[in-house]
């Protein structure tokens, strides 16, 4: 862990927290970044890269990788860690699925990540829009592998998950976000065990779909609590674990309790691999979709190697 160093105003009041060197990134200025931004604007698409103020946006957009956020840019929930706007969302855009597919084609994506805001106002939580996006991608860019990062579909997740699984994304991601003890303050609109059941349900419906989940560190969680989350994920047969440093988007959001060192992230990764995850991404700048394409290729190879070892016995 790393102590937080506050930066004081001239009046002596703490204004913001000084980030350690290992999570400072340069402001994006490249040609590729600007081209990606223009494409998203031209197709009227939102990205979680912008809405969640991701620190990796410069690197990813320069490489023309973007995580599309469907179902608008207004969320029906107000999680303490998230920078996405809260309110009453607009009507679902019927052109959005094809626009997502067009963006994937224009960027030549081999792997795409699709996420969304929470849409508790919709009867299916927005599941049908995920299905339509998957279908549009299969028609337009059939060689592109598809990773989805869904909300928990509160009170409707069984039918919602079943519909999405039937559409067969390559990776189904749903983040637990933090340890159970912190849910009331960090993720008050969700339930830890409901999210676990969602991940378990995906595997039960279609074991061939890779499952993925992630947590943020630095919110005050204890080491053994993180280990327990790993065990819970493995009990749900989750294939891929991501762990990254929580960064406070604005003063209104949950505070960073500590900055976890790269060495500590490496230690967590070693424990996660020992617990049997096919793939682990653990570093201060790790986010759900960071290097997702490369990680997917490694995870698929790891599964094939595991199956080959089992067949040889």
Buried (B, 14 or more C-beta within 10 A) or exposed (E): EBEBEEEEEEEEEEEEBEBBEBBEEEEBEBEBBEBBBEBBEEBEBBBBBBBBBBBBBBBBBBBBBBBBBBBBBBBBBBBBBBBBEBEEBEEBBEEBBBBBBBBBEBBEBBBBBBBBBBBBEBEBBBBBBBBBBBBBBBEBBEEBBBBBBBBBBBEBBEEBBBBBBEBEBBBBBBBBBBBBBBBEBBBEBBBBEEBBBBBBBBBEBBEEBBBBBBBBBBBBBEEEBBBBBBEBBBEBBBBBBBBBBBBBBEEEBBEBBBBBBBEBBEBBBEBBBEBEBBBBBBBBBBBBBBBBBEBBBBBBEBBEEEEEEEEEE
